[in-house]
């Protein structure tokens, strides 16, 4: 319970403390994409590193040197809500998330999601979802990068579920590389502990990117399954299911 309260108080305090930085970022629209994104990600990255430290967890990461320059689509399996601060804390390349629109209701956090170019999708509204996906392609073409969890829900530490094709469509339509990410252990921090926070060993491996020239002639479903199998293979190499 102590860790849960500590993390909650830290998050609340940090969000309030970050409001002046949010105002500053809104005035930086004139800067080049790479420069503005770097500034916008300074606070979320700092928050995420400390937040995970407060959970007492150890994060091991491999493959950071494999991340290519320029806009990309990271595709990761989704164990837990803690996947987000883990990735923000370990990856230097700025990126936004493709997420459900419900998070837009959370004060301050919704403003930060906008600041780092997240795309929020209303899965109950087909037209809004299509518009959001078009906005995501636009962001990629402008030079921003995105992370998507194509399982569509948290596995809570279970097997990697079938991938939806939305993330593949984004990468293919924008003509940018796909970078697979395998995650294990984030569900051990929270979801498996009756809503209490406990230390865990989290492992993240970033795989070799898939060039658009390689997948441009394949169907969305085929590419999605190829990426899923890559992630499963990485997890199996850790001797886990």
C-alpha positions in Angstrom: 0.0 0.0 0.0 2.9 2.4 0.8 4.2 2.2 -2.8 0.8 2.7 -4.2 0.2 5.9 -2.2 3.8 7.1 -2.9 3.3 6.7 -6.7 -0.1 8.3 -6.6 1.2 11.4 -4.7 4.2 11.7 -6.9 2.1 11.5 -10.1 -0.4 14.1 -8.7 2.4 16.5 -7.6 4.3 16.1 -10.8 1.3 16.8 -13.0 0.6 20.1 -11.1 4.3 21.0 -11.2 4.4 20.4 -15.0 1.7 22.8 -15.9 4.0 25.8 -16.7 6.0 23.4 -19.0 2.8 22.5 -20.8 2.1 26.2 -21.4 5.7 26.6 -22.8 5.3 23.7 -25.2 2.2 25.1 -26.7 4.2 28.1 -27.8 6.8 26.0 -29.6 4.7 25.0 -32.7 7.0 27.0 -34.9 10.1 24.8 -34.1 11.2 21.9 -36.3 9.5 18.6 -35.5 12.6 17.0 -34.1 13.5 19.9 -31.8 10.0 20.4 -30.5 9.4 16.8 -29.8 12.6 16.5 -27.9 11.6 19.4 -25.6 8.0 18.1 -25.2 9.3 14.7 -24.1 11.7 16.0 -21.4 9.1 16.1 -18.7 7.3 12.8 -19.5 10.6 11.0 -19.7 11.8 12.4 -16.4 8.4 11.6 -14.7 8.4 8.0 -16.1 11.9 7.2 -14.9 11.2 8.4 -11.4 7.8 6.8 -11.3 9.2 3.4 -12.2 12.0 3.9 -9.7 9.3 4.5 -7.0 7.7 1.1 -7.8 11.0 -0.5 -6.9 11.1 -2.3 -10.2 14.2 -3.1 -12.3 14.0 -2.5 -16.0 16.4 -4.3 -18.4 16.4 -3.2 -22.0 18.2 -4.4 -25.1 18.2 -3.1 -28.7 18.1 0.6 -28.2 20.9 0.9 -30.8 18.6 -0.7 -33.4 16.1 2.2 -33.4 16.4 4.0 -36.8 16.4 7.7 -37.4 13.3 9.4 -38.7 9.6 8.7 -38.1 8.7 5.1 -37.2 5.9 3.0 -35.8 6.8 1.0 -32.7 4.6 -2.0 -32.3 4.6 -3.6 -28.8 2.7 -6.3 -27.0 0.6 -4.9 -24.1 0.9 -6.4 -20.7 -0.1 -3.5 -18.5 -0.7 0.2 -18.2 2.8 0.3 -16.9 4.1 -0.4 -20.4 3.7 3.3 -21.1 6.0 4.8 -18.4 8.5 2.0 -19.0 8.8 2.8 -22.7 8.8 6.6 -22.1 11.6 6.2 -19.6 13.9 4.0 -21.6 13.5 5.2 -25.2 15.2 8.5 -26.1 13.5 8.9 -29.4 10.3 11.0 -28.8 7.0 9.4 -29.7 3.3 9.6 -29.1 0.8 6.8 -28.3 -2.2 5.5 -30.2 -4.7 5.1 -27.3 -8.4 4.9 -26.4 -10.3 8.2 -26.2 -11.3 7.6 -22.6 -8.0 8.9 -21.3 -8.9 12.3 -22.7 -11.2 12.8 -19.7 -8.2 12.9 -17.3 -7.2 16.5 -16.5 -3.6 17.6 -17.3 -2.7 14.1 -18.6 -4.9 14.8 -21.6 -3.0 18.0 -22.3 0.3 16.1 -22.1 -1.0 13.5 -24.5 -1.7 16.3 -26.9 1.7 17.8 -26.3 3.6 14.6 -27.3 1.3 14.0 -30.3 -0.7 11.1 -29.0 -3.7 9.9 -31.1 -6.9 9.0 -29.3 -9.4 6.7 -30.9 -13.1 6.2 -30.1 -13.6 2.6 -31.0 -17.4 3.1 -30.6 -17.5 5.7 -33.4 -16.2 4.3 -36.7 -16.0 7.7 -38.4 -14.1 9.3 -35.5 -11.7 6.3 -35.5 -11.0 6.6 -39.2 -10.4 10.4 -38.8 -8.0 9.6 -35.9 -6.1 7.1 -38.0 -5.8 9.6 -40.8 -4.4 12.1 -38.3 -1.9 9.5 -37.2 -0.7 9.0 -40.7 -0.3 12.8 -41.1 1.8 12.9 -37.9 4.1 10.2 -39.2 4.5 12.0 -42.5 5.4 15.2 -40.6 8.2 13.3 -38.9 6.7 12.2 -35.6 6.9 8.6 -34.3 4.1 6.6 -32.7 3.7 3.6 -30.4 0.8 1.3 -30.8 -0.3 -1.8 -28.9 -2.2 -3.9 -31.5 -3.6 -6.4 -29.2 -6.1 -3.7 -28.3 -6.2 -4.6 -24.6 -3.8 -5.6 -21.8 -2.8 -9.3 -21.6 -2.1 -8.9 -17.9 0.9 -11.2 -18.3 -0.8 -13.8 -20.4 0.1 -14.9 -24.0 0.5 -12.4 -26.8 -3.0 -12.0 -28.3 -3.8 -11.7 -32.0 -2.8 -8.3 -33.5 -5.3 -5.9 -35.0 -4.1 -4.3 -38.3 -4.4 -0.6 -37.4 -0.8 -0.1 -36.6 0.4 -1.9 -39.7 -2.0 0.3 -41.8 -0.5 3.4 -40.2 3.1 2.4 -41.1 2.2 1.2 -44.6 0.2 4.3 -45.5 2.9 6.6 -44.1 5.7 4.6 -45.6 7.7 4.4 -42.4 9.6 1.5 -40.7 8.0 -0.8 -38.1 10.0 -1.5 -35.0 8.8 -4.5 -32.9 9.1 -4.3 -29.1 8.7 -7.2 -26.7 7.7 -6.5 -23.1 7.5 -8.8 -20.1 7.0 -8.1 -16.4 4.9 -4.9 -16.2 1.8 -6.9 -15.2 3.8 -8.1 -12.2 4.0 -4.5 -10.9 0.2 -3.9 -10.6 -2.3 -6.0 -12.4 -1.4 -9.3 -10.7 -1.3 -7.7 -7.2 -4.9 -6.9 -6.4 -4.3 -3.3 -7.4 -1.3 -2.9 -5.2 2.2 -1.9 -6.6 5.0 -4.3 -6.0 8.6 -4.4 -7.4 9.2 -6.5 -10.5 11.8 -7.3 -13.0 10.8 -5.9 -16.3 12.4 -6.9 -19.6 12.2 -5.0 -22.8 13.8 -6.0 -26.1 13.7 -3.8 -29.2 13.9 -5.8 -32.4 15.4 -5.0 -35.9 13.2 -2.6 -37.8 11.1 -3.8 -40.8 11.7 -1.5 -43.8 8.6 -0.5 -45.8 10.2 -1.8 -48.9 10.0 -5.3 -47.4 6.4 -5.3 -46.3 4.8 -3.0 -49.0 3.6 -5.9 -51.1 2.0 -7.9 -48.2 -1.5 -7.7 -46.8 -2.1 -6.0 -43.5 -3.1 -9.2 -41.7 0.0 -11.0 -42.9 2.3 -8.2 -41.8 0.5 -8.0 -38.4 1.0 -11.8 -37.8 4.7 -11.5 -39.0 5.3 -8.8 -36.3 3.4 -10.7 -33.7 5.5 -13.8 -34.3 8.7 -11.7 -34.1 7.6 -10.5 -30.7 6.6 -14.0 -29.6 10.0 -15.3 -30.7 11.8 -12.7 -28.7 9.8 -13.6 -25.6 10.5 -17.3 -26.1 14.2 -16.5 -26.3 13.9 -15.3 -22.7 12.4 -18.8 -21.9 9.0 -17.4 -21.2 5.6 -18.1 -22.8 
